[in-house]
Amino acid sequence: MLDVIIAGGMVLDGTGNPWFRADVGIAGDRIACIGNLDSAEARLTIRAAGKVVCPGFIDIHSHSDGSLLQHNLGLGSLRQGLTTQVVGNCGHSLAPIRDPDTTLPKLAREWELEDFELRWSGFAEYLECHQRRGLGINIAPLAGHGTIRRYALGPEGAGGERSKVTATEQLALEREVAAAMEAGAWGLSTGLEYPPGRNARIEEIIGMCRVVARYGGIYATHMRSEGQAPGIEWLGAVLEALEIGARAGVPVNIAHLKADQRDAWWKAPVVLRLLEEARARGVQVTADVYPYPFAAVGYLYSVLPPQAAEAGVPELLMTLRDPQRRMALREQIDRGVPEWTNPAISFGWGAIGIVETLHPEDVGKSVEDLAAERGADPFAVCLDLLLQDEGLTRSSVGVMSEDNIRLMLKHPLTMVSTDGTTVDSFPSAAEPGFPLRKLHPRCLGTYPRVLGRYVREERLLPIGEAVRKFTSMPAATVGLRDRGLLRAGMYADVVVFDPAVIAETGTFADPHRSPAGIEHVLVNGQLAVTEGQATRALAGRVLRRS
């Protein structure tokens, strides 16, 4: 007897092929059979006529490492069809750590986990902690280059600011990569725009990636630039990533591929051509894309020159109340600051959207919108918003071109990711009287957005191709050989959705809404979502490379 039969659905097997009508039989945690199962018996039968049955979605670029310790069910992800998340991206993993006695209690307070013992230093112990805590969703961990660099050299200001490492230090970096790979990491990620990864020279990264290559892992990179960063622009950053792949002999996945400044938007077709040419030369390169023009949600003061908030929010507020210091800020924005991406120039005040403020009627509007309503200067409006909210105004910047998003989504070398995090419940107010800290809508709606907007409404992609970009392609890129396809013997990570209904329902003004159309989600053969409702099963696993 089978445990589950999903009967009469339109099966999209993850290969990109058109759907075919069949039943899917599950025994234990594996797919047992696919075909006509009219004569078979099962403990549970899910009627799926008119619905798509496909592999569980795999988020190749997630930042749920920490949130999954607190929100270990992963409900925000499960409700959009995700069954596996690749974590440890952008150079940041939660292991190894030098000072667990200091770091882990802080993390426990941050994640409200005082009743659960956090205990790790090395990568293997960290993965065991996740498994001991329990997971509602699978995770496939990457080792973070920035974390390893901080572990071996120290943070910036205590050794991590150095760009040239000694031969002994290089060996120490490579030894930690090997330890992570032995523990089950699927590869190495970098965050080359962030400290301390921004200080690493290419030879350092190539050496570490050669270790990854020996273990059959991947190199996932948040590149040094996605527009114009200090010392390098987008095309140069892409070429560096390709050079690392070629010289280290390691597969490369470029994280959240985008041109994040208007004057770099024209480069998108050039970058895609660079990837195609690299493939022709034998460099195994792919990229992931999130389908939103707006970047991460952060504090509005991040659009000001960097030194404005360096001393903290209280000092920033003093600056904003001082007419002379306000004028100095205005001059910096007008003329620009060396090695700083000026949002007002690069994107315009119309691209800076308000996500959280004490005045809810302003949410969803841009700084430029508010300036027009008030008959005021956008710069003054920006500073006034920060003052009224005591520095806690949150915003998202529309850094990407919608045309580029469509171009990249269609390309055969790209797949879909959230670049987000998962939660089971939503954050508390930042302080009394202030609104909830809102998530980016991508955290709850990325995959339904693609299927509803770009597949059903715009017909940008065939539905089978979209599902391939959610399933078998990320599985093959990471090396998950037994997930990402509906075939007998594969793990039973399965999604059932209504193609006529599926859609994102959240917005930046109201992001904490589950999408429509996701009806059933199974993780390792167990129901995690049924008829749109979470079962709260802890059926997920830490997936280790072996």
N, C-alpha and C positions, 0 to 999 in steps of 0.2 A: 504494500500500500504506500502511495505517495503521501507526503506531508501537505503539499499544496499543489493545486492545479490552477493555473491562470488560463481561463477557457475562452476561446473564440476571438482573441484580440488580433490586431494588425501588428505583426511582429516586425520591428526594425532591429536587426541583429547587431547593429553597431558597425558594420562594414561599410556603410554608405549605400548598400543595395536598397531597392524599393521594398516596401513592406510586403509580407505574405501572411495569409491567415493561418494560424496554428494555435495549438494549446502548448503551454509550457508547464512541464512537470518538475517539481522540486522535491528532493529527498535530503533531509538533513540540511547541510549548508551548501549543497551543490545543485546545479541543474542536472536533472536525471535524464530528461528526454524532451524533445520538441516535435510536435506532429499532431496527428489525430488521436486524442486520448479519451474518446467517448466511452470506451470500455474499461478505462482505468478508474480506480477508486482513490480518494484522497480524504484526509482528515478535514481539509478546508478547500473549498472551490471559490475562486474569485471570477465572477462573470465580467468579461472585458470586451463584449461586442461593441464595435464602434470606437474602441479606445486603442491607443498605441501602447504596445508592450515593448520595452527596450531595456538595455543594460542600465544600471545605476550610473548617474552622472559622476564624473571624476573632476574635481577642481584642482588643476595642476598648480595653481598659485593662490594659496590661502595663508592667512595670518592668524589662524585659530589656535596656535600653539598654547598660549596662556589661557584663552577664554575656554578651551575645552577641559581645562582642569577645574574651572569653576562651573561652566555650563556644559557638563560632560555628555548630556543627551544630544547636543548638536541640533536642536529642533529647528533653528532658523535655516540650517542647511538642508536637513531632511525634508522640510516642507517645500523646498524648491527642487527636490529630486536628487540631491547629492547623497551619495553613499560613501564616497572616499574623498579625503582632502589631503593634498600634498602640503606639508607644513615645513617651517624652517626656512622660509624664503627671505630674499633681500638681505642675505648675509646674517640674519638674526635667527638663531636657534636658542633653546633654553639650556643647552649643555654644549660643552663643558663649562663649569663655573669654578672659579678659584676659591671663593670664600662662602661656601654654603651656609655656614653658621650665621653670617650676616645677611646674605642675599635671600635665602629661602624664607625667613620670617617676614621680610618685607613683602615678598610675593604672596605669602599666605594672607597677610592683611589686605593687600590690594585685591586679591581674588576672593576674599571672605571665606578662607579655607582654614581657619584656626582649628576646626574640629577634625581636619584630615592632615596626617603627617606628611609633609613634603620632605623627601629624603633623596638627594642625589648630588653628585659632583660630576661624574663622567656621563657619557652619552648612554651607555647601557642602563645605568641606574635610572636615568631620566625616563627612558622608554618603559621601564618596569613600573615606574610611578604612574604613568598614564594607564597602563593595563590594570594595575591594582585599583586605581580609582574607578575604572569602568568607562566605557565609551558607547555612545549610541550610534556612532559613525566610525568608519575606518580612517586611520591616518597613515600616511606614508611619509616618514621624516627625512628631511635634508639636514646636513650639517651646515651651520652658518660660518662663512669665512670671517665675518666681523667678530663673532663670538669666540672663535678659535684664536684670532689675532689678539683679542683682549685677554684671553686666557694665557697665551704664551708671552706676550709683550707688555701687557698692561693697557689700560685705557688711554685715551688721548690726555696728554699732560703728565703721564707716568710711563712713557715708553711707546704707547700706541700711535703717537704722532709721527714717529720716524718712518720714512719711506724706504730707507736702505736697511735691510736686515743682514745679520752676519750668517755665515754658513751654519753655525750651531743653531741659531734661531730658526733658520729655514728648515733644518732637520726637525726641530721641535714642532713647527707648524705642520709639517708633513706627517709626523708621528701622530698628532691629534686627529688629522684627517683619517689616517689608517685605523685608529681606534674607533672612530665613529662609523666607518664603513664596516669594520668587524662586528660592531654592535647592531648593524642592520640599516644604517643610513643608505638612502638611494642615490646620494650624490652630494655635491657641494654647491651652496648658493653664495652669491656675492651681492653686496649693496654698496656699489662703488661711488655713489653720491653721498654716502653717510659716513660719519666717524665710526670706527677707525678704518673701515675698508677703503675710504677715499685716499688713504696714504699709501696703499700698496702699489708697488710697481708690477708691471706685467710679468716679469720673470718669477716673482713670488707666487703669483696666481697659477702660472703655467706649472711650476713645480708641484704645487698642491693638486692641480688637476691631473697630473701624470699619475699620482697615487690613486685618484678616483678612477682613472681609466683602467688601471690594473685590476680593480674590483668590478669593472663593468658598470660603473655609475655614470651619472650625467652632471653637467655643469649648468646651473640655472642662474642667470645673471640679471640683476638690476644694474644696468650699465652706468657708466660715469656721467652720461648726459642723455637727455631725451629732448633736447632743444639746443641750449647753449649753456653749458656749465663752465666753471673756471678751467681754462686751459684746453678744453675739448668741446666739440659740438657733436650733434647726433650721428652724423655719418662716420666721424672718427671713432666714436664709441662703438658703433656697430662693427667697424673694421677691427677694432681691438678684440671684441668678443669672438669674431671669426678667426682671428690669428691665434687666440688661446685654444680654440677648438682644434685648429689644424696642427699646432705645434705639440699640444698635449695628447692628441689623438683621442679626444673625449667628445661625446655628443653635447651640443650646446642648445639650450632653450633660452630665448630672450624673453624676459619677463615683461608683462603688460606693455607690449609694443605700442608706442604712440609717439607722435610729435607733440610736445606739450607747450609749444610756443607758436604763435601765429606765423612768425617769420620762418618757421621750420616746417609748416604744413606741406609746402610744395615738395618736400623731400621724401614723402611717404612712398610714392611709386619707385623712387630711386633705391630706397632701403629694401623694398620687396625684391627688386631686381638684384641687389647685392646678395640677398639670401639665396635666390635661385642660382646665381653664378657660383656661390660657395658650394651649394649642393652638387653642381656639375663638376666641381673640382674634388668632390669626395668629402667635404665637411658636412657632418650630420647636424644640420641646424633646423630648428623649429622656433615658433614664437607663440605666446598666448596673448589674448586681447580681452579686455572687458568692455561691454557694449554701452558705455556711457561717455558723454563728452565731459562730464564733471569729475574732477579728481576727488581725492579723499576729503572727508569732512574734518576741518581743523579750526583753530581759533582765527578770528578775523585779523588779529594783530600780526599774523604771519605775512600779510601783504605789505607791511611796513618794512623799511630798511632793517636788516638783522639786528643792529645794535640797539634798536628802540626797545626791545623786550629782553635784552640779554640780562639785565639786572633784576628781572622779575616783574610781575604785574603791578605791584604797588608803585615801583619806580616809573613804570610806563604811564600809569595814571597821573602821576605828578607831572610828567612831560606833557601829557595831553592837556593839562589844565594851565600850563604856562604858555602865554602867547608867543614869547620869543622862541621857546623850544619847539612849539608847533610850527612856527615859520621855518625853522631850520630843517624840520622833517619834510616840510613841503618842498623846500629847495632841493633836498636830496632826491625826492621822488621825481621832481621835474627834470633834474639834470642826470639822474642815474647815479649808481654807486658801482665802482669797479667790482667785477666778479659777483654781481648780484642780479638775479632775474627779477626785474621790476614788473610786478603784475599789472600795474596801471598802464604801463607802456606795452608790455608783451601781450596782454589779454584785453585790457580796457576795463573800466569800472563796470561796464555792462555785463561782463563775464563773471563778476564776483557776486555770487548769490548768497543770501542770508538764510541760514538753516535754523539757528536758535537765537532768540532774543527775548527780552522781557515784554516786548510788544508783539503779540502773535500776528497782528494784522500785517506786519512787515515781513513775515516768513514767506519765502518763495520769491521774493523780489530781489532785484539786483541793487547794488549801491547806486548805480546810475538811475534806476527806476525811482528810488527814494529821493534822489537829488532833484529829479524832474518834478515829483509831487510837491516837494518842499521849496522849489525855486532856489535851491542852494547848490554850492559847489560839491562835487562828489567826494573830494578829499575831506572837506569839513564834515560831511555826512558820515563818512567812515569813522573819523575820530569821535564824533558825537555818539555814534552807536556804541563804541567801546566805552565811553564814559558812562552812558546811561546803564550799561550792563556790567559795570565794574570790571571791564576787560574780558568778560566771559562770552561775548558774542561769538557764535560759531558760523562758519561759512564754508562754501565749496566753490572752487574756481573752475569755470568752464574752459579748460585748457586745450581740449581736443576738437577737431573738426568732425562733424557728423559724416561728411563725405569720406574722410579717411577711415572712420570706423567701418563704414560699409565696404570700402576697398579692402581693408585688412580682414574683416570677417569672411569675405568671399574667397580669400587666397587659400590655396590648398596646403600651405605650410603653417597655417595658424590654427589654433584651437581656442576654446573659450575658458575664461577663468573669472573669479570674483575679485581677486586682490582685496578680499574682505575678511571678516571675522564672523564667527557664529555665536549665538546666544540662545539660551532657553527662555529667559525673561529679559525685560528691558531695564536699562540702567536707572538708578535713582537720580533725583535732581542733583545738579552740581553743588548747589547750596540752597538753603530755604528760600522759596519764592522763585527760584529759577527753573526753566523748563527741563524736561528730560534731556539727557545727552543722546542725541539722535544718531542712529547708524546711517551710513550711506545706503540708499535703496538696493545697491548691488548685493548687500549681505543677505537679503531675503528674496530677491527677484531676478537675478542675472539670467538664469536659464529659461524661466518662463518669458522673460522679456524678449530673448532671442526668438523663441518659438512663436510667440504671439505677434510681435512687431515685425521682425525681419523675415520670418518664414511665412506666416499666414497672411499678414497684411501687405507687406511690401514684396513678397516673393523674391527676396534677395537670394535665398538659398533653398534648395529642395530640403524637405524635412529629414530625409535620410542622411544628407550631408551634414546638416546641423547636428544630428544625433551622433554621427561619427566624430565630430569635433568635441563632443561632450564625453565620449566613452572610449572607443578603441584607440583613437589617436593619442589622448593623454596617457592611456595605459601603456601603449607601445613606447611612447617617448620616455616614460619613467622606467619601464621594464617590468610592469605588472602583467606577467604573462597569463595569469589565470583570472583576470577580470577585464571588463570592458567589452565583452562579447556575450551574446546569448548563444551558447553551445553546450551540449552535454559535457559534463565534467568541469565546467567553469563554476566559480563561486556564484551563489544565487543572490547577487545584488541586482535588483530589478525595480523598474519604475513603470507604473501604469498611469497614463495621462490622457485627457480628452483634448484632441488636437483642435477642436472647434471652440474650446473655451479657454485653454491655457493662456495666461497673461500675468504680467506683473500688475499688482494693484497698489503698491506703495509709491509715494512721491517723496521729494526732499522735505516738503512741508509735513507729510504724514507717512514716514517710511516704515513704521512698525506694523506692517500688514502682510499676512501670508498671501502668496499668489493664488490665483484661481487655476483649477484644472488638474492639479496633482492629486490623484485619487488614492493610490497605494504605492508604498515604498517598502521593499524588503531588503534587509541587510543580512548577509550570510544566512539567507533562508528564513529569517524571522521578520514578521511584520513590524515595521517601525512607524508607518503611517497607514491607516486604513480608513477609507471613505473620508479622506482629508483630515482625519484626527490622529494625533500622535499617540502611540501605545506606551511610550516611555520605556521601551525595551532597551537594554544595554547589550546590543548584539554586535557592536563594532569591535574592531581589533586594531592593535598596532601591527602594521604590515612591515615586516623586516626583510631587507634584501638578503638573499642567501646565495 
